[in-house]
Amino acid sequence: MAIKEELEQTIKPLTDKVKELETKLDEYKAKDITRKVTADPEIKVVKDAGDQPFSSLGEQLMAVKTATLTSGRVMDARLKAPTGLSEGIPADGGFLVQTDFASMLLEKTFASSDLLSRVFKMPISANSNSIKIPAVSDASRADGSRFGGIRAYWMNEAGSKTASAPTFKQVALELKKLVGYTTCTDELLEDAPALESWIMQAFAKEFDFKLADAIINGDGAGKPLGILNSPCLVTVTAETGQGASTIVAENIIKMWASRFGTNYVWLINQNIEPQLYTMALAVGSGGIPVYMPAGGLSGAPYGTLFGKPVIPCEQCASLGTAGDIILADLSQYVMISKGNMQSASSIHVNFQTDQTAFRFVYRCDGQPMWDTYLTPYKGSTSYQSPFVVLSGTRT
């Protein structure tokens, strides 16, 4: 019995140690499980079909066509419908153009335009529909009026200085809506590359035309304010006895003398070009040409007057009407825009001719930065401006 008790006493500390270690192991396992549960989970991003972009605008428009024909029963998961529209009703349903395609369309419109590429463009934020641009109120070059009223002057020693302060104004623009509308035949819709090329070309040219027309002729009512309706426009009077449908060298010289700045182009209706080719300044018994045609000895892509490009423009008035020739510094014309562009489609508008209609919406506004012409420091009977035209009264 003594031996048994002696063995039990020997084994007991070992048994207790084993139990202690088992308890610690259980506690460690419990902590490890808790750590695994509370640790940040591993995140794997898996893109479904709706997350994959279209490879081209043509591919997206063909997907729009299919969705429209099937009333939404067969619809590409990548198509995004505007909020509030029923994509299952072709007459109502529209789809947003993929962002990079919309940007590409706008870039092509502006980059390929002789007018739009020269104006001062200003994008506005997604949460804004208008903008007010601060500018100095500068209508005269007389002392006390330059730069809105800032003055510098000579004075004697110990003389008393007179304070001056500038006057500011605001150029306010509010987004207007321009809608581009095109149609595609079913045959064209069967070929995505051809469709994309056609849409790009037709859309860019039509938006260029309408925006250029607004820049020149816009009345500011639901569209940008154009140069010809601007309060800063300077109109040069025609020469006494000048023919009704003529432009003479003296007109060009007076227009050039009414400019303010250096970044100018001449915008003309193409039907005045014969007047430019025959225009000359008399020198003795001969004369020197006023107009330098494009190419030839000049090697220039544009014809020039006083070294500035002459750009034919459909939107200019016909020969003999005010606006048939315009001297313009287009950097003084500001245009705001909102980058988002939307599109919608319908097969019902031209159903009988197997055509699908596509509509593109672009929001923008524009106007000259100047709210009046400038009275020069000397010679107050003449005025200067970034925008100069020849009077339509030519008799």
ChimeraX attribute file (.defattr): number of C-alpha atoms within 10 A of each C-alpha:
attribute: neighborCount
match mode: 1-to-1
recipient: residues
	/A:1	6
	/A:2	7
	/A:3	8
	/A:4	9
	/A:5	10
	/A:6	10
	/A:7	11
	/A:8	12
	/A:9	11
	/A:10	11
	/A:11	11
	/A:12	11
	/A:13	11
	/A:14	11
	/A:15	12
	/A:16	11
	/A:17	11
	/A:18	12
	/A:19	12
	/A:20	11
	/A:21	12
	/A:22	12
	/A:23	12
	/A:24	12
	/A:25	12
	/A:26	11
	/A:27	11
	/A:28	12
	/A:29	12
	/A:30	11
	/A:31	12
	/A:32	11
	/A:33	10
	/A:34	11
	/A:35	11
	/A:36	10
	/A:37	10
	/A:38	8
	/A:39	8
	/A:40	8
	/A:41	8
	/A:42	5
	/A:43	6
	/A:44	6
	/A:45	5
	/A:46	7
	/A:47	8
	/A:48	9
	/A:49	10
	/A:50	12
	/A:51	11
	/A:52	10
	/A:53	13
	/A:54	17
	/A:55	9
	/A:56	14
	/A:57	23
	/A:58	23
	/A:59	18
	/A:60	23
	/A:61	25
	/A:62	20
	/A:63	21
	/A:64	29
	/A:65	23
	/A:66	17
	/A:67	23
	/A:68	25
	/A:69	19
	/A:70	13
	/A:71	17
	/A:72	17
	/A:73	12
	/A:74	14
	/A:75	18
	/A:76	16
	/A:77	12
	/A:78	16
	/A:79	22
	/A:80	15
	/A:81	17
	/A:82	15
	/A:83	9
	/A:84	8
	/A:85	13
	/A:86	15
	/A:87	24
	/A:88	18
	/A:89	16
	/A:90	21
	/A:91	17
	/A:92	13
	/A:93	21
	/A:94	26
	/A:95	21
	/A:96	18
	/A:97	22
	/A:98	20
	/A:99	14
	/A:100	12
	/A:101	18
	/A:102	19
	/A:103	15
	/A:104	13
	/A:105	20
	/A:106	18
	/A:107	13
	/A:108	16
	/A:109	23
	/A:110	20
	/A:111	15
	/A:112	13
	/A:113	17
	/A:114	16
	/A:115	21
	/A:116	20
	/A:117	15
	/A:118	19
	/A:119	19
	/A:120	16
	/A:121	16
	/A:122	14
	/A:123	12
	/A:124	16
	/A:125	11
	/A:126	9
	/A:127	7
	/A:128	10
	/A:129	16
	/A:130	18
	/A:131	18
	/A:132	11
	/A:133	12
	/A:134	12
	/A:135	15
	/A:136	15
	/A:137	19
	/A:138	21
	/A:139	21
	/A:140	21
	/A:141	17
	/A:142	14
	/A:143	13
	/A:144	15
	/A:145	18
	/A:146	20
	/A:147	19
	/A:148	20
	/A:149	19
	/A:150	14
	/A:151	15
	/A:152	11
	/A:153	7
	/A:154	7
	/A:155	9
	/A:156	7
	/A:157	6
	/A:158	6
	/A:159	8
	/A:160	8
	/A:161	11
	/A:162	8
	/A:163	8
	/A:164	12
	/A:165	11
	/A:166	15
	/A:167	15
	/A:168	13
	/A:169	15
	/A:170	14
	/A:171	15
	/A:172	14
	/A:173	22
	/A:174	18
	/A:175	22
	/A:176	19
	/A:177	14
	/A:178	17
	/A:179	15
	/A:180	17
	/A:181	17
	/A:182	15
	/A:183	18
	/A:184	17
	/A:185	14
	/A:186	15
	/A:187	10
	/A:188	15
	/A:189	21
	/A:190	14
	/A:191	13
	/A:192	17
	/A:193	14
	/A:194	13
	/A:195	21
	/A:196	20
	/A:197	12
	/A:198	15
	/A:199	19
	/A:200	19
	/A:201	14
	/A:202	17
	/A:203	20
	/A:204	22
	/A:205	17
	/A:206	16
	/A:207	22
	/A:208	22
	/A:209	19
	/A:210	16
	/A:211	25
	/A:212	21
	/A:213	19
	/A:214	22
	/A:215	30
	/A:216	24
	/A:217	21
	/A:218	22
	/A:219	17
	/A:220	18
	/A:221	8
	/A:222	13
	/A:223	23
	/A:224	28
	/A:225	22
	/A:226	21
	/A:227	27
	/A:228	23
	/A:229	16
	/A:230	22
	/A:231	12
	/A:232	22
	/A:233	23
	/A:234	25
	/A:235	22
	/A:236	21
	/A:237	15
	/A:238	21
	/A:239	15
	/A:240	8
	/A:241	8
	/A:242	14
	/A:243	14
	/A:244	14
	/A:245	15
	/A:246	17
	/A:247	24
	/A:248	18
	/A:249	17
	/A:250	14
	/A:251	19
	/A:252	22
	/A:253	13
	/A:254	16
	/A:255	21
	/A:256	17
	/A:257	14
	/A:258	23
	/A:259	21
	/A:260	19
	/A:261	12
	/A:262	10
	/A:263	14
	/A:264	23
	/A:265	23
	/A:266	22
	/A:267	24
	/A:268	23
	/A:269	19
	/A:270	18
	/A:271	15
	/A:272	19
	/A:273	18
	/A:274	11
	/A:275	16
	/A:276	21
	/A:277	13
	/A:278	12
	/A:279	19
	/A:280	17
	/A:281	13
	/A:282	11
	/A:283	8
	/A:284	6
	/A:285	5
	/A:286	8
	/A:287	11
	/A:288	10
	/A:289	14
	/A:290	19
	/A:291	21
	/A:292	21
	/A:293	20
	/A:294	15
	/A:295	11
	/A:296	9
	/A:297	8
	/A:298	12
	/A:299	10
	/A:300	13
	/A:301	13
	/A:302	16
	/A:303	21
	/A:304	19
	/A:305	19
	/A:306	14
	/A:307	11
	/A:308	16
	/A:309	19
	/A:310	25
	/A:311	20
	/A:312	19
	/A:313	20
	/A:314	16
	/A:315	20
	/A:316	23
	/A:317	21
	/A:318	17
	/A:319	21
	/A:320	20
	/A:321	18
	/A:322	19
	/A:323	25
	/A:324	24
	/A:325	29
	/A:326	27
	/A:327	25
	/A:328	24
	/A:329	22
	/A:330	22
	/A:331	17
	/A:332	20
	/A:333	23
	/A:334	22
	/A:335	22
	/A:336	23
	/A:337	22
	/A:338	19
	/A:339	17
	/A:340	15
	/A:341	19
	/A:342	20
	/A:343	21
	/A:344	23
	/A:345	25
	/A:346	23
	/A:347	21
	/A:348	16
	/A:349	14
	/A:350	14
	/A:351	11
	/A:352	8
	/A:353	11
	/A:354	14
	/A:355	20
	/A:356	23
	/A:357	18
	/A:358	20
	/A:359	16
	/A:360	19
	/A:361	14
	/A:362	20
	/A:363	19
	/A:364	23
	/A:365	27
	/A:366	28
	/A:367	27
	/A:368	28
	/A:369	22
	/A:370	24
	/A:371	17
	/A:372	18
	/A:373	22
	/A:374	25
	/A:375	19
	/A:376	18
	/A:377	12
	/A:378	9
	/A:379	8
	/A:380	13
	/A:381	7
	/A:382	13
	/A:383	22
	/A:384	25
	/A:385	23
	/A:386	27
	/A:387	29
	/A:388	30
	/A:389	26
	/A:390	24
	/A:391	19
	/A:392	19
	/A:393	15
	/A:394	19
	/A:395	13
